[in-house]
């Protein structure tokens, strides 16, 4: 989901001349590689974003602590690296839920395990997708020291971001996310932005894009459309959201021909992308200036 950041320079790359192309390889002698996102907290998150259907997935595992055990952590990383034995580079991607809820010691141990099982000359790149609200200077120092790429979720300016990205008490999160972003910037952590496009910000492609690019300084932005499917029977509850506080909460299953009121419309999403594209290829605007024709 996120662009890989440069790792440590100067390491020798394994000799792959003995590798032969197979039916799934993109080029001759290319090593087999694949991308996996690990979710060490499962669906558990400290926020309660209204459109986050993944919150409902905790219903699949009643009674679970939703914390990756130490033995499983080691097994996962070992098997991931073993499966990439011929690859010069391996991406270890951490997502959620909210992965920072695992605490720094979990990720310190992950780095130790990676160093234990990495092949000579193999480069390990760690990425983490976070809502940013739990980041502090200790996190910033760790992420920088270990060359993490951090993806941070921001849906645009405050009024658009806070429309659906709220905490367990229904309170806005924009201010806390901006503090987390400042931690990443202050420590020189490589970061990018993940933005969901929904009913509230879907009519404001130019405003969202220029805010992320010009005001926050984002160099890489990923857009994901919010499209929550529902049936006539499930729509009333689905419209209320997916968190613990929703009465009669249901498991999201991607069934139905209807969508929630939060979902971005097809024409709306198309216009959003056009506005973003026009601002990418056109002259750059300064904040507060009138839009280009």
ZAKEMAR-666964 format. One record per atom (N, C-alpha, C): residue in three letters; y, x, z. Coordinates in steps of 0.05 Angstrom, whole numbers, plus 32768, in hexadecimal, padded with zeros to 4 digits. Atoms other than C-alpha are relative to their C-alpha. Example, Ala and Ser with C-alpha at 12.3 -4.5 7.8 and 13.67 -1.06 7.14 Angstrom:
! residues 2
ALA7FE880128000/ALA7FA680F6809C/ALA801880128000/SER7FE87FF07FFF/SER7FEB8111808F/SER80167FF1800E/
END
This chain:
! residues 293
UNK7FE880108000/UNK800080008000/UNK801980118000/UNK7FE97FF07FFE/UNK802E803A800B/UNK7FFD801A7FF0/UNK80017FE7800F/UNK804080787FE3/UNK7FF880168013/UNK80097FE97FF0/UNK801F80B77FFC/UNK801680158002/UNK7FEB7FEB7FFC/UNK804D80EC8019/UNK7FF4801B7FFD/UNK800A7FE48002/UNK80478137800E/UNK7FF58009801B/UNK800C7FF57FE8/UNK801A81598040/UNK8008801D8003/UNK7FFB7FE47FFC/UNK801781A18056/UNK7FFD800F7FE6/UNK80017FF18019/UNK802781D0801D/UNK7FF0801A8003/UNK800C7FE68000/UNK8002820E8009/UNK7FE280018005/UNK801D80007FFB/UNK7FBB81F88017/UNK7FF180017FE5/UNK80117FFE8018/UNK7F8482087FE5/UNK7FF37FE67FFA/UNK800E80198009/UNK7F6981CD7FBD/UNK7FE480077FF8/UNK801C7FFA8006/UNK7F1D81CA7FB8/UNK7FFC80027FE2/UNK80077FFD801C/UNK7EFF81E07F75/UNK7FEF7FE87FF9/UNK800E80188008/UNK7EEA819F7F53/UNK7FF380037FE5/UNK800A7FFC801B/UNK7ED081BE7F13/UNK7FE47FF67FFC/UNK801C80098002/UNK7E8981A97F23/UNK7FFE7FE27FFF/UNK8001801D8000/UNK7E9C81607F27/UNK7FFE7FF67FE3/UNK8003800C801A/UNK7E8981347EEC/UNK800B7FE48000/UNK7FF5801A8001/UNK7EAA80F57ED5/UNK7FEB7FEA8001/UNK801280177FFF/UNK7E8880B37EE5/UNK800E7FE87FF6/UNK7FF48018800B/UNK7E95806B7ED0/UNK80197FF7800E/UNK7FE9800A7FF2/UNK7EC9805F7F06/UNK801680158002/UNK7FEC7FEB7FFD/UNK7EEF80A17F00/UNK80167FFD7FEA/UNK7FEA80038013/UNK7F3380A37EDE/UNK800480187FEE/UNK7FFE7FE88010/UNK7F2D80E97EC2/UNK7FE780118004/UNK80177FEE7FFD/UNK7EF7811D7EB6/UNK800480128019/UNK80007FEF7FE9/UNK7EE581447EF5/UNK80107FF68017/UNK7FF1800B7FE9/UNK7F0E81177F21/UNK7FED7FF88016/UNK801180087FEA/UNK7EF1810D7F66/UNK80017FE38006/UNK8000801C7FF8/UNK7EDC80C97F7F/UNK80137FFD8018/UNK7FEE80067FEA/UNK7F1280AD7FAC/UNK80067FE38002/UNK7FFA801C7FFD/UNK7F25806A7FC8/UNK80147FFD8018/UNK7FEB80047FEB/UNK7F59804C7FF8/UNK7FF67FEA8013/UNK800880137FEC/UNK7F4880298039/UNK80177FFE8015/UNK7FED80047FEB/UNK7F78800A806B/UNK7FF17FF9801A/UNK800D80067FE7/UNK7F60800D80B3/UNK80147FF08012/UNK7FEF80127FEF/UNK7F7A7FD780E3/UNK7FF58003801D/UNK800C7FFA7FE6/UNK7F6C7FF48129/UNK80067FEB8015/UNK7FFB80177FED/UNK7F8B7FB7814D/UNK7FF77FE67FF4/UNK80088019800D/UNK7F6C7F85811D/UNK80197FF07FF9/UNK7FEA80128007/UNK7F9B7F498115/UNK80157FFF8016/UNK7FED80027FEA/UNK7FBF7F558157/UNK801A800E7FFA/UNK7FE57FF68005/UNK800A7F608153/UNK80127FF88017/UNK7FEC80087FEB/UNK80457F608183/UNK80157FED7FF6/UNK7FEE8013800B/UNK806B7F348153/UNK7FF17FE77FF8/UNK800C801A8007/UNK805E7EEC813C/UNK800D7FF67FE6/UNK7FF380088019/UNK80787EEB80F5/UNK7FF47FE77FF5/UNK800A801B8006/UNK80727EA380DD/UNK7FEE80007FE8/UNK801080008018/UNK80557EB58099/UNK7FE780118001/UNK80167FED7FFE/UNK80227EE780B3/UNK7FE57FF28005/UNK801A800D7FFE/UNK7FE07EC580A4/UNK7FEB8011800E/UNK80147FEE7FF4/UNK7FBC7F0380BD/UNK7FFD7FFC801E/UNK800180067FE3/UNK7FCD7EEE8105/UNK7FE87FEE8006/UNK801680137FFB/UNK7F997EB780FD/UNK7FE5800D7FFF/UNK801A7FF48004/UNK7F627EE880ED/UNK7FF38008801B/UNK800C7FFA7FE6/UNK7F597EF78138/UNK7FED7FEA8008/UNK801280167FFA/UNK7F367EB4813A/UNK7FE380067FF7/UNK801A7FF8800A/UNK7EFC7ED58115/UNK7FF0800F8015/UNK800E7FEE7FEC/UNK7EEC7F018152/UNK80087FF7801C/UNK7FF980097FE5/UNK7EF37ED88192/UNK7FF680138015/UNK80077FEE7FEA/UNK7EF37F0381D0/UNK8003801D7FFB/UNK7FFC7FE48006/UNK7F027F4481AC/UNK8019800B800D/UNK7FE87FF27FF5/UNK7F327F7781CB/UNK801280097FE9/UNK7FF17FF88018/UNK7F497F888184/UNK800C801C8004/UNK7FF87FE47FFE/UNK7F4D7FD38192/UNK7FE880117FF5/UNK80157FEE800B/UNK7F2680068169/UNK7FF680138015/UNK800B7FEE7FEC/UNK7EF7802A8198/UNK8000801D7FF7/UNK7FFE7FE38006/UNK7EF88076819C/UNK7FE880097FEE/UNK80177FF88010/UNK7EB1807D8180/UNK80027FF67FE3/UNK7FFD800B801A/UNK7EC1804F8146/UNK8016800E7FF1/UNK7FEA7FF1800D/UNK7F0280748138/UNK7FF5801A7FF4/UNK800B7FE7800B/UNK7EDC80B58131/UNK7FED7FFB7FE9/UNK801380068016/UNK7EA580968107/UNK800E7FF87FE7/UNK7FF180088017/UNK7ED7807680D9/UNK800D80177FF1/UNK7FF37FE9800D/UNK7EFF80B580CC/UNK7FEC80147FF5/UNK80147FEE800A/UNK7EC180E080C5/UNK7FF47FF57FE6/UNK800C800B8018/UNK7EA180B18092/UNK80147FFF7FE9/UNK7FEC80018015/UNK7EE380A9806C/UNK8003801C7FF3/UNK7FFC7FE5800B/UNK7EEA80F58065/UNK7FE680097FF2/UNK80197FF9800E/UNK7EA080FD8054/UNK7FFE7FF47FE5/UNK8001800E801A/UNK7EA780CA801D/UNK8013800C7FEC/UNK7FED7FF28011/UNK7EE180F38001/UNK7FFB801E7FFF/UNK80067FE47FFE/UNK7EBD81358005/UNK800A80107FE8/UNK7FF77FF18017/UNK7ED181487FBE/UNK801D7FFC7FF9/UNK7FE480068006/UNK7F18812F7FC2/UNK80138014800E/UNK7FED7FED7FF3/UNK7F5281607FCE/UNK80127FF48014/UNK7FED800E7FEF/UNK7F7A812B7FF2/UNK7FF47FE58008/UNK800980197FF5/UNK7F6880F0801F/UNK80167FF2800F/UNK7FEB80107FF2/UNK7F9780B98035/UNK7FF27FF08017/UNK8009800F7FE9/UNK7F89809D807B/UNK80167FEC8006/UNK7FEB80147FFE/UNK7FAF805B807E/UNK7FFA7FEE8018/UNK800280117FE8/UNK7FBC803680BF/UNK80127FE87FFD/UNK7FF080188003/UNK7FD27FEE80BE/UNK7FF97FED8017/UNK800580147FEB/UNK7FCD7FAE80E7/UNK80007FE47FF6/UNK7FF57FFD7FE5/UNK7FDD7F82810A/UNK801780148002/UNK7FEC7FEB7FFC/UNK800B7FB58128/UNK7FF28019800B/UNK80107FEA7FF8/UNK7FE97FF9812B/UNK800D80118017/UNK7FF47FF07FEA/UNK801C8019815B/UNK7FF97FF5801B/UNK800A800B7FE7/UNK80007FEB8191/UNK7FE8800F800B/UNK80167FF07FF7/UNK7FC6801B8194/UNK800980178012/UNK7FF57FEA7FF0/UNK7FF4804F81B4/UNK7FFD801B7FF2/UNK80007FE6800D/UNK8002809781A1/UNK7FE680108004/UNK80187FF17FFB/UNK7FC380B381C1/UNK7FEA7FFA7FEB/UNK801380078015/UNK7F99808D818E/UNK800580107FE7/UNK7FFA7FF28019/UNK7FBD80AE8154/UNK7FFF801E8004/UNK80047FE47FFB/UNK7FBE80F28175/UNK7FE280077FFC/UNK801D7FFB8002/UNK7F7280ED8179/UNK7FF87FFE7FE2/UNK80068002801C/UNK7F7080D68130/UNK8006801A7FF1/UNK7FF97FE7800C/UNK7F938116811B/UNK7FEB80158007/UNK80147FEC7FF8/UNK7F6281408143/UNK7FE67FFC7FF1/UNK801A8006800E/UNK7F26811C8123/UNK800280087FE3/UNK7FFC7FF9801C/UNK7F43812580DD/UNK7FFE801F7FFC/UNK80017FE38002/UNK7F4B817080E9/UNK7FE3800A8004/UNK801B7FF87FFA/UNK7F0481748103/UNK7FEE7FFC7FE7/UNK801380078016/UNK7EE4815380C5/UNK800B80067FE4/UNK7FF57FF9801B/UNK7F138167808C/UNK7FF280187FF5/UNK800C7FE9800D/UNK7EF481958059/UNK801580167FFC/UNK7FEC7FEB8005/UNK7F1481D9804D/UNK80127FFB7FE8/UNK7FEC80048015/UNK7F5381D28024/UNK80067FE37FFA/UNK7FFB801D8005/UNK7F5181868027/UNK80197FF78010/UNK7FE7800A7FF3/UNK7F9481658036/UNK7FFC7FE38009/UNK8002801B7FF5/UNK7F9681288063/UNK801C7FF58003/UNK7FE6800D7FFF/UNK7FD180F8805B/UNK7FFD7FE78011/UNK800080187FEF/UNK7FDD80C48092/UNK80177FEE7FF9/UNK7FEB80148003/UNK800480848086/UNK7FFC7FEB8015/UNK800180157FEC/UNK8016804D80B7/UNK80147FEB7FF8/UNK7FEE80178005/UNK8033800880AA/UNK80067FF3801A/UNK7FF780097FE6/UNK805C7FEF80E4/UNK80177FED7FFE/UNK7FE880107FFF/UNK808E7FBA80F7/UNK8017800F800C/UNK7FEA7FEE7FF7/UNK80B67FF28118/UNK800A7FFA801C/UNK7FF380087FE7/UNK80C57FCE8159/UNK7FF780118018/UNK800A7FF07FE9/UNK809B7FFD8186/UNK8006801E7FFD/UNK7FFC7FE38004/UNK80B3803F8169/UNK8016800B8013/UNK7FEC7FF27FF0/UNK80D780708196/UNK7FFF801D7FF8/UNK7FFF7FE48008/UNK80E780BA8194/UNK7FE6800F8001/UNK801B7FF37FFE/UNK80A180CE81AA/UNK7FF07FFA7FE7/UNK800E80078019/UNK808580A8816F/UNK800C80107FE9/UNK7FF37FF28016/UNK80B980C78141/UNK7FF8801D7FFE/UNK80087FE47FFF/UNK80A7810E8157/UNK7FE380037FF6/UNK801C7FFE8008/UNK805D8101814D/UNK7FFD7FFB7FE2/UNK80028007801C/UNK806480E08109/UNK800A80177FEE/UNK7FF57FEA8010/UNK8090811980EF/UNK7FEE80188002/UNK80107FE87FFC/UNK80648150810D/UNK7FE67FFF7FF0/UNK80198003800E/UNK8027813380EA/UNK80037FF47FE4/UNK7FFA8007801B/UNK8048812280A8/UNK7FF77FE47FF8/UNK8006801C8006/UNK803C80D780AC/UNK80147FF47FEC/UNK7FEE8011800F/UNK805880A88078/UNK80007FE5800F/UNK7FFE80197FF1/UNK8072806B809E/UNK800C7FEA7FEE/UNK7FF58017800E/UNK807A8028807B/UNK800A7FED8016/UNK7FF480127FEC/UNK80A97FF980A1/UNK80077FE67FF3/UNK7FFD801B800B/UNK80AC7FAE8096/UNK801C7FF58005/UNK7FE4800B7FFE/UNK80F37F948088/UNK80047FEC7FE9/UNK7FFD80158015/UNK81027F538063/UNK801C7FFC7FF6/UNK7FE58002800A/UNK814B7F618054/UNK801480008017/UNK7FEC80027FEB/UNK818B7F57807C/UNK7FF77FEE8016/UNK8009800D7FE7/UNK81877F3980C2/UNK7FF97FE37FFC/UNK8005801D8002/UNK818C7EF080AF/UNK7FE87FF97FEF/UNK801880048010/UNK81557EF6807B/UNK7FE7800B800E/UNK80177FF47FF2/UNK81287F2480A4/UNK7FF87FEE8017/UNK8006800F7FE7/UNK812D7EF980E3/UNK7FF87FE37FFA/UNK8008801C8006/UNK811E7EB880BE/UNK7FE37FFB8008/UNK801D80047FFA/UNK80D37EC380C8/UNK7FF580178011/UNK800B7FE97FF2/UNK80C97F0880E8/UNK800B7FFF801D/UNK7FF780047FE4/UNK80CE7EF58132/UNK7FEA800A8013/UNK80137FF77FED/UNK80AC7F0B8172/UNK7FF07FE9800C/UNK801180147FF4/UNK807B7EE5819E/UNK80107FEA800E/UNK7FEE80147FF4/UNK80B67EC081BE/UNK80117FF27FEC/UNK7FF0800C8015/UNK80D37EAC817B/UNK801B800D7FFC/UNK7FE67FF38002/UNK810C7EDD8182/UNK800280137FE8/UNK7FFD7FEE8017/UNK81297F068148/UNK7FF9801D8006/UNK800A7FE47FFC/UNK81107F4D813D/UNK801180147FF0/UNK7FF27FEE8012/UNK81427F6B810C/UNK800C8018800F/UNK7FF47FEB7FF1/UNK81687F938140/UNK7FEC80158009/UNK80157FED7FF7/UNK81287FB2815C/UNK7FF480107FE9/UNK800B7FF28018/UNK810F7FC38116/UNK801480167FF8/UNK7FED7FEC8008/UNK81507FE78106/UNK800080188013/UNK80027FEA7FED/UNK814980108146/UNK7FE780117FF9/UNK80187FF18008/UNK810280238130/UNK800580107FE7/UNK7FFA7FF18018/UNK811C803780EB/UNK801180188006/UNK7FEF7FEA7FF9/UNK81518062810B/UNK7FEF8017800D/UNK80127FEC7FF5/UNK811980868131/UNK7FF380107FE9/UNK800C7FF38016/UNK80F7809680EF/UNK801480137FF2/UNK7FEB7FF0800D/UNK813880AF80D0/UNK800880188011/UNK7FF77FEB7FEE/UNK814C80D7810D/UNK7FED80188000/UNK80147FEB7FFF/UNK810B80FE810C/UNK7FF780097FE5/UNK80067FF7801A/UNK8108810680C1/UNK7FE47FF87FF6/UNK801A800A8008/UNK80C880DD80B9/UNK80037FF47FE3/UNK8001800C801B/UNK80B680CA8071/UNK7FFB7FE28003/UNK8004801D7FFC/UNK80BE807E806D/UNK80067FF17FE7/UNK7FF980138015/UNK80C08044803D/UNK7FFF7FE4800B/UNK7FFD801C7FF7/UNK80C97FF98041/UNK7FEC7FED7FF3/UNK801080168009/UNK809A7FBE803A/UNK80107FE78005/UNK7FF080187FFE/UNK80BF7F7D802C/UNK7FF17FE87FF5/UNK800C8019800A/UNK80A17F388026/UNK80167FEE7FF5/UNK7FED8012800E/UNK80C37F077FF7/UNK7FF77FE48006/UNK8007801B7FF7/UNK80C57EC08012/UNK80177FED7FF9/UNK7FED80158007/UNK80ED7E7F800E/UNK801C80078007/UNK7FE57FFA7FF7/UNK81287E9B8034/UNK800E80167FF1/UNK7FF37FE9800F/UNK81357EDE8012/UNK7FFA80007FE3/UNK80088001801C/UNK81177ECA7FCF/UNK80177FFC7FEC/UNK7FEA80058012/UNK815A7EB57FB2/UNK801580178002/UNK7FEC7FEB7FFB/UNK817C7EF77FC6/UNK7FF5801B7FF9/UNK800C7FE78009/UNK815A7F2E7F9F/UNK801480178001/UNK7FEB7FEB8001/UNK819B7F557F95/UNK80088008801C/UNK7FF77FFB7FE5/UNK81B07F4F7FDE/UNK7FEA80108010/UNK80167FF37FF1/UNK816B7F637FF9/UNK7FFD801D7FF6/UNK80057FE6800C/UNK81637F9E7FC9/UNK801680138007/UNK7FEA7FEE7FFA/UNK81A97FBB7FD3/UNK80028006801D/UNK80007FFA7FE3/UNK81A37FB4801E/UNK7FEB80158006/UNK80157FEC7FFB/UNK81617FDA801F/UNK8006801B7FF5/UNK7FFA7FE6800D/UNK8177800F7FEE/UNK8019800D8009/UNK7FE67FF47FFB/UNK81C080197FFD/UNK80088002801E/UNK7FF980007FE4/UNK81C980068046/UNK7FEC800F8011/UNK80157FF37FEF/UNK8186801D8062/UNK7FF7801B7FF4/UNK80087FE7800D/UNK817A8055802F/UNK7FE380027FF8/UNK801C80008008/UNK81348040801B/UNK7FFD800D7FE4/UNK80067FF4801A/UNK8118806B7FE2/UNK7FE87FF47FF3/UNK8018800D800B/UNK80D880427FD8/UNK7FFD7FE5800E/UNK8001801B7FF5/UNK80D27FF77FE1/UNK7FE87FF27FF3/UNK80168010800A/UNK80947FCB7FDA/UNK80067FE38006/UNK7FFB801D7FFD/UNK809D7F807FCE/UNK7FE57FF17FFF/UNK801880107FFF/UNK80667F4F7FE1/UNK80097FE28002/UNK7FF9801C7FFE/UNK806E7F047FD2/UNK7FF07FF18016/UNK800D80117FEC/UNK805E7ED4800B/UNK7FF77FE67FF2/UNK800B8019800C/UNK80317E9D7FEE/UNK7FE97FF78012/UNK801480097FEC/UNK800B7E788025/UNK7FF47FE57FF5/UNK800D8018800B/UNK7FDA7E478007/UNK7FF67FED8016/UNK800980147FED/UNK7FC77E068029/UNK7FF77FE77FF1/UNK8009801A800B/UNK7FA67DC3801D/UNK80137FEA800B/UNK7FF080167FF6/UNK7FC67D7F8028/UNK7FFA7FFC801E/UNK800780047FE4/UNK7FA07D7C806A/UNK800A80178012/UNK7FF97FE97FEF/UNK7FB17DC38083/UNK801E80077FFF/UNK7FE47FF98004/UNK7FF97DC6806B/UNK80127FFC8019/UNK7FEE80047FE9/UNK801B7DA880A9/UNK7FFD80168015/UNK80047FEA7FED/UNK7FFB7DDC80D7/UNK8008801B7FF4/UNK7FF97FE6800D/UNK80027E1580A5/UNK801F80037FFF/UNK7FE27FFE8000/UNK804D7E0580A0/UNK800B8009801B/UNK7FF77FF87FE5/UNK80527E1280EB/UNK7FFC801D8005/UNK80057FE37FFD/UNK80377E5980E4/UNK7FE480068008/UNK801C7FF77FFC/UNK7FFA7E8180F9/UNK7FFD800D801C/UNK80027FF27FE6/UNK80097E9C813F/UNK7FF47FEF8016/UNK800D800D7FE9/UNK7FEE7E898184/UNK800E7FE68007/UNK7FF180177FF7/UNK80267E578190/UNK7FFD7FE77FEF/UNK800280168012/UNK80137E2A8157/UNK7FEA7FED8009/UNK801480147FF7/UNK7FEF7DEB816E/UNK7FED7FFA7FE9/UNK801480058015/UNK7FAE7DE28148/UNK7FFF80167FEC/UNK80017FE98012/UNK7FB47E278129/UNK7FE580027FF2/UNK80187FFE8010/UNK7F827E3180F1/UNK7FFD801B7FF3/UNK80067FE7800D/UNK7F617E6C80CF/UNK80097FFE7FE3/UNK7FF78000801C/UNK7F837E7E808D/UNK7FE980087FEE/UNK80177FFB8012/UNK7F517E7A8054/UNK800780007FE3/UNK7FF78000801C/UNK7F7B7E788014/UNK7FF67FE87FF0/UNK80098018800E/UNK7F637E328004/UNK80187FEE7FFB/UNK7FED80158006/UNK7F8D7DFB7FE4/UNK801380077FE9/UNK7FEE7FFE8017/UNK7FBF7DEE7FAC/UNK801D7FFD8008/UNK7FE580027FF6/UNK7FFC7DE67FD9/UNK8008801A800D/UNK7FF77FE97FF2/UNK80277E1B7FF9/UNK80137FF88017/UNK7FEE80057FE9/UNK804F7E1F803A/UNK801D80017FF8/UNK7FE480008006/UNK809A7E15803D/UNK800C801D8000/UNK7FF67FE47FFF/UNK80A17E61804A/UNK7FFA800E7FE5/UNK80097FF28018/UNK80807E738007/UNK801680027FEC/UNK7FED7FFD8015/UNK80AA7E8F7FD0/UNK7FF77FF17FE7/UNK8007800E8018/UNK80AC7E657F90/UNK7FFC80137FE9/UNK80057FEE8017/UNK80947E827F4D/UNK801A80087FF1/UNK7FE77FFA800E/UNK80D87E7D7F2A/UNK801280108013/UNK7FF07FF27FEC/UNK80FA7E947F6A/UNK7FF8801E8002/UNK800A7FE57FFF/UNK80CE7ED27F6E/UNK800880107FE7/UNK7FF97FF3801A/UNK80DA7EE17F24/UNK801E80088000/UNK7FE37FFA7FFF/UNK81267EDD7F2E/UNK800580178013/UNK7FFC7FEA7FEC/UNK81217F0A7F6B/UNK7FFA801B7FF2/UNK80077FE7800D/UNK80FD7F407F43/UNK801380087FEA/UNK7FEC7FFA8015/UNK812E7F3A7F09/UNK8019800C800C/UNK7FE87FF67FF3/UNK81687F447F38/UNK7FFC801D800A/UNK80067FE57FF7/UNK81477F817F56/UNK7FFF80147FE9/UNK80017FEF8018/UNK81387F9E7F11/UNK801B80057FF5/UNK7FE57FFC800B/UNK817F7F927EF9/UNK801080148011/UNK7FF27FED7FEF/UNK81997FB87F35/UNK7FF4801C8000/UNK800C7FE58003/UNK81687FF17F2A/UNK800B800E7FE8/UNK7FF87FF3801A/UNK817D7FFE7EE2/UNK801E7FFF7FFB/UNK7FE480028004/UNK81C67FE97EE8/UNK801080138012/UNK7FEF7FEF7FEF/UNK8201800C7F09/UNK7FFC7FF9801D/UNK800480057FE4/UNK81FA80147F54/UNK801A7FF4800C/UNK7FEA800D7FF4/UNK82267FE67F7D/UNK8005800B801C/UNK7FFB7FFA7FE4/UNK82497FF67FBE/UNK7FFF7FE68010/UNK800280187FF0/UNK823D7FC57FF7/UNK801B7FF18001/UNK7FE880117FFE/UNK826F7F8B7FF5/UNK800D7FFC7FE5/UNK7FF48003801A/UNK82807F937FAB/UNK7FF47FE97FF2/UNK800B8017800E/UNK82787F597F7B/UNK7FE880087FEE/UNK80177FF98010/UNK82367F567F54/UNK800880077FE3/UNK7FFB7FF9801C/UNK82337F757F0F/UNK7FF87FE87FEE/UNK800880178011/UNK82317F427ED6/UNK7FE580057FF3/
END
